Amino acid sequence: MKKEEEKRYIEKEKILQEIEYAFVKEFVDLRHEKKLTQQEMADQANVIRETIARIENQMTSPQVNTLIKILEPIGYTIKIVPINEKR
């Protein structure tokens, strides 16, 4: 039973990593589409440039209030959707 729990945990962690990678990739793509530098986005979001850099380099997972701040300059926000909902 313990090995099965371990396997489920590893699978969940893999899914979370994939979701985070997809978010970061889309975030960077949108910033580039808007032709914003990390500094310009940081200025508009009222955060330091290093915050944007750390998120883009997957060195940190932002808190919800930071996500809201950094998505606003590119015209987006966050939304809770069912796990099985596809784009």
QUIKA-V103358 format. One record per residue. OMEGA is omega in whole degrees, 0 to 359 (999 if undefined). NEAR is the number of other ideal C-beta (glycine too) atoms within 12 Angstrom. D_CENTER is the distance of its C-alpha to the mean C-alpha in Angstrom with 2 decimals. Layout:
# QUIKA-V103358
<<OMEGA;NEAR;D_CENTER> <OMEGA;NEAR;D_CENTER>>
This chain:
# QUIKA-V103358
<<182;7;33.59> <179;8;31.65> <178;9;30.66> <177;10;29.39> <178;11;27.17> <180;12;25.86> <179;13;25.19> <179;14;23.25> <180;14;21.16> <179;14;20.39> <179;14;19.56> <179;15;17.11> <178;14;15.40> <179;14;15.31> <178;15;13.77> <178;17;10.95> <179;16;10.42> <179;15;10.70> <180;18;8.17> <178;23;5.47> <180;19;7.31> <178;16;7.59> <183;24;4.21> <179;27;4.54> <180;17;8.07> <178;20;8.14> <179;33;6.71> <179;25;9.39> <180;16;11.81> <178;22;11.81> <178;30;12.41> <177;17;15.13> <180;14;16.54> <179;21;17.06> <178;11;18.64> <171;26;16.98> <175;18;17.06> <181;27;14.68> <179;18;17.62> <179;19;18.17> <180;34;14.68> <179;25;15.02> <181;18;18.50> <182;22;17.65> <181;29;14.93> <173;17;17.39> <177;29;15.41> <182;18;16.53> <181;21;15.59> <177;15;14.85> <179;27;11.87> <181;35;10.31> <181;24;11.81> <177;20;10.69> <182;34;6.92> <179;30;8.00> <180;17;10.38> <177;21;8.39> <179;14;11.02> <172;19;9.33> <186;19;6.97> <173;26;7.19> <184;14;9.76> <181;14;10.02> <177;16;12.33> <177;23;10.27> <180;26;7.49> <180;19;10.71> <186;26;12.26> <179;42;9.99> <183;28;9.66> <181;21;13.42> <178;27;14.79> <173;26;13.56> <181;14;14.93> <173;22;12.14> <178;15;11.32> <181;18;9.92> <176;11;12.43> <179;8;13.59> <178;10;15.01> <181;7;17.20> <184;10;15.97> <179;6;18.54> <180;8;17.71> <177;6;17.17> <999;6;16.11>>
